[in-house]
Each structure stands twice: as C-alpha cells, then as structure tokens.
Amino acid sequence: MKKKIVFVSVLLGLLLILLAAFDTRLKVRSYTVCSDKISASIRIVLITDLHSCKYGEEQRTLIEAIDRQKPDVILLGGDICDDKIPNDNTEALLKGIADHYPCYYVTGNHEYWSNRIEDILDLFRAYGVTVLSGTSDIIELRGQHINICGISDPDVIRYTDSDVGSEEQLQALERVSGNGLYTILLAHRPEWIDVYGDYDFDLVLSGHAHGGQWRLPGLINGVFAPDQGVFPKYAGGSYTAENLTMIVSRGLARESTSVPRIFNRPELVVVDLEPIESDVVK
C-alpha cells in the first residue's frame, strides 16, 4: 500500500510538472521603471511576437487582458504578423485596440520574411497605428510629454529596396532626446543593447527572443534565441547598460513555433513609468 501511495504521488507530481512545463496560458508580466523625467504615472502595454497566433474568438482573451490593464499607450514591438500564418488574428487584435488606445508599431524579421511587408504596413496604418521606422513622436500622456521612437528590424535592408538600415535609423534619432523628455525606443532585437546604449534613450522595449523557448526558472532563463544562440543573455526580463534600461518581452507566439515553449508562458508586458521615488526597476 505504501509503495502504491508513493508511486501515485510521484506520478501526480510528474503530471503537475508536465502541465506547468507546457502551460501556454497568457501571463501578464509587470515592471516598474522610475525616472526624474516622469512627473505622473504612465502605463505602457508592450505586445511582441504575436505571430498572428490566436487568443480566443476574435482575440478576446488578449484584448480583455489589455483592457484590464488600462494602458495609456500600446507599443507593438515587431513580429505581430507572421510569414506563414495569415494576418486574420492580428487584424482582429487591431480592431479591438486601435480605437481605444494610441498605438505604435515597429517591424520584426518575420514580417519581412513574409514578402508582404507593404500589405502589413498598410494594415497597421489602416487602423490608425503609427508605424515608426527611424522616426519619433512626442505624445502627451497624463499631462506630460514623452518621446516615442522606433526603428525597423535590420532585415529591412535584405528584404526591401531601402538603403536605410537600422543603424542609420538610430542615427536619425540621435537628437530626439535633446528636448529633455523621457525617451523610449521600440526596437525588435534585444541583442543590439550595446548599440542602443550609444544613444540617449531612457528605455528600450524589445522582443524577438521568445523567452529562449525553453526555461528552467531560477536556473536557466532561456535555452536558445534567434541571433543570440544557446543560453541567450537577453531572453526576457529587465537589463541595464550605462543609463539605459531595456525590457525584453518573452512574446506571445504559440502555434506558430515548431518547438513548444517549456516553462515559458507567453506574456503580455506591462511597464509602469513612475516619478523617481524608490528602486529604478522592480
């Protein structure tokens, strides 16, 4: 009897571990960033690497999760569309959010790989989403102004006729922070952190790494990420370089990935900008 109890207990334990390992329910991950350039709280929702995956009928699961956070602005950090999955789920998301929040978007690599980049850009613009490509906007949120900048994914050079790459776009943004406002850079690839650190951005928001796909929480933050390889340094979380904070989302990709996520739930990232009072990031 004791052996049976031990056997059943071990079996149940393994089952619970497997359920946790392959859990792909949407998770909300929150960060707080403090700055003396911020005078009132601002809430940002960061969406990356959706790959047009499905989150309920007409994307209701994702849209309702966003609405519950009551963001002041939504930033779409690339690979919102996919190179293989149709754009239907992405369009459903845009229908649900674009009329309710100011939205900004930068491209990711898969959008260029689709060879439908112009159609994708037209889709975002049709819903009033601002596309950033070496450009910036001054936006007023809660009575204060901040700079929102964005660059295209580096594959813009390889897959389009453009001769202006991501580094040239960064150079075009070099003087934006000269107005003294808090400055955010939306850029798909986190492995460029040292390049971003050469400029006066206060916060960089990225994705691309998919959380390293497989994780062992507390031990290994990620096993493999595109363009970073094995045990990526910037798989997901908060990082610093000089005076720069970079937050990397683990993204929302589910059915678009050939390798399942393990201990790596898809996440909706919420960033609260606060007046400087305590910790820089928590």
N, C-alpha and C positions, 0 to 999 in steps of 0.2 A: 504493500500500500504506500509506504514512504517513497519507494522508487517511482511509483506511478505519479505521485504528487510532484516529485522533483522533475520528472520528465514533462508533465503537463505545464509546470511553472516555466521550465526552460523554453518549451515550445511557444507558450504565450509571450514570453519575453522576446523571443526571436521575431515573432509575428508583429509585436509592437514596434520593434526596431525597424523592421522592413516597412511598416506603414509610415513611420516617421521619415525613413530614408527617401521614400518615393512620394512623399506628400507634395503635391503641386497646387495646393490651395493658395490663393492670393494672400500675401502678407503685407502689412503696412509697416514700413521702417522709418523711424523718425530721427532727425538730427536737429541740434540747435547750434547756430553759429552766432557769436556775439561780435559787435563792432561798434567803435565810437562814431562811425559814419551813419549809423542807424539810430533814429530817434523814436520809432514806434515799431511794434511787432509786424512783420511781414511773413506770410506763409506761402511757400512755393511747393507745388507738386511737380515732381520730376518723373516723366514717363520715358523709358528707354526700352529698346529691343523687344517691342511688342511682336514684330514679325507677322502682323495681322492675325495673331492667334485669337482664339475665341474665348470670351469670358461671359458666358451666359447669352441668352437670347438678346440680340441687338446690343451686346456688350453691357448689359445691365449690371452684372456683378462688378465690373470695373468702374463703370460710370457712377454707380451708387457709392462705391468706396471713395471715389474722388469727391463726390458731393458731401459726404460725411466729414471730410477734412476741411471743407470751406476755404479753399485756397484763394489767395489774392491774384495769383498768376499760375499758369501751367506752362512748363517748359518740356518740349518733346525732343529728346536727345539722340535721335537717329535710329535707323532700322525699325521704324514704326511700321513701314511696309516691308515686304519680303520679295525675294527674287523668284520664288516658286508659288507661294500661296497668293491667291487673288486678294485685292485690296478691300473686299467687302467688309471685313471686320474693322479695318482701320477707318473706313468711311462711316460705319455705324458709331464708332467712338467719336469721330469729329462731329457728327450730328448731335451727339449727346453733350458735348462740352463747349464747342466753339462759340455758341450764342450766349454762354453763361460766364465765361472767363476769358481774359486776354490770353492768347496762346502764341507761343513762339516755337519755331522748329528749325533744326539743322539736319542735314542728311547723314546717313550712315552708309557703310560699304554695300550692304545688300540692296539698297535702293539703286545704286549704280549698277550692281551686278544684274539687275532685272532688265537692263536695257530699255527701261520705260521711265527714265528719270524725269523727262519733261511732263509726262502724264501725271506722275506722282506729285511733282511740284504744283501743277495746275490743280490737282485735287485739294491740296492743303490751302492754296490761295482761294479756291472757290468757297471755302468755309471761313474765310477771313483770318486764317492763320498767317502770321508774319514769318516769312522764310528768311533766315539770317545766313549770309554767305560772305563773310568778311565785312559785315555791316553791323550796325548797332541801333538801338532805340533808347530814348530816355522815357521811362514810364513812371507815371505818378501812382503810387500805392499808399493808401492810408496817410495822405497828406505830405508825403515826401517823395523825392525823385531818386531813381536808381538807373544805372546804365545796364542794359542787357545786350550782350554781344554774342556773336556766334560765327563759327567757321564751318565750311563744308568738310565732309570726310576727304582724306587725301586721295581717294580713288576718283575724285572729280577730274584729275588730270588724265588718268588712264582710260576713263570711260566716256569722256565728253571732249568737245573741241576746245574747251577752256585752256588757256595757258596761265591761269592764275590759280596756284595751288594753295594748300592750307597755310603754308608758311608765309606766302605773300599776303594772304588774307589777315593773318595775325599782325603783320607789319602795318597793314592798313588801319588796324585798330589801336595802334601804339599810343596815339594821343587821346583816345577816348576818355581815359581816367583823369585827364588834366582838369576836368571840371570839378574835381573833388568829390564826386558822388561815389557811392558804393557801386562797384563794378563786377558784374557776373559774366563769365564766359561759358557758353554752352558749346561743348565740343565732344564728338562721339568717342574719341580714343583716349583712354587714360594714360597709356604708356608714353604720351608726349608731355608728361608733367614737367620735366626739366625745361622743355621749350616754353611751356606756358609760364613757368617761373621767371623767364626773362622779361616778362611784361608786368604791368601794374594791375593785374586782376586781383580782386579780393577773394573771389570764389570761382572755382571751376566745377562744372557738373558734367559727368560723363557716364558712359555705359560700356557697351562693346564686349566686356569680358565674360558676361553671363555667369558671374559669380565663380568662375573657374570650373563650372559644370558639376564637378564632384567635390564635396567638402567633408571634413571631419571637424565639426565645430569645436573650437578651443585648441585644436591641434594643427589642422591644415585648412587654410582659408580658401584654397582652390587648387585643383589638380592641373588644369590646363585651360589656357585662354588664348584666343586668336591674337597673333602678333606679339604675345608675351611668352608663349610656350609653356613648359612644365613648371608647376608651382609659381604661378604669376604673382608678382609683387602687388599689383593693383587689381585684385579680383573683385573686390566690393568692400565698401566701408569708407572711412574718412582718413585722409592723408594730408600731410603738410610738406611744403617746400618753400624755404625762405619765409615770406609773409603771406604765402598763398595757402588756402585750404582747398582741397579737392575732394569731392564726394562722388563715389562711383556706385551706381545702381547695379544690382545683380540682374536687373531686367525682368521682362515678362514673358519671354519665349517659352513655349511648352511644346505643342505638337509640331512645331517647325524644326525641332532639333532631332537629329538622328540618334544622339546619345542622350539617355534620360538624365534629368537632374537628380542628384543624390544629396540628401541633407542640404538642399539648396532651393528653398521655396521661391517662386517668382515674387518680386516685390514692387510695390508702389512706394516711392520715396517721398517723404515729406521733410522739407527743410524750413525751419523757423529762424528767421533773422531777427535778432533781438539787440536792443541797446546794450552796450558793454557794462556788465554788472558782475559777472562771475566767470565761469570757465569759458574758454574760447570755443571749444566744441565738446559736446557731451552726448 
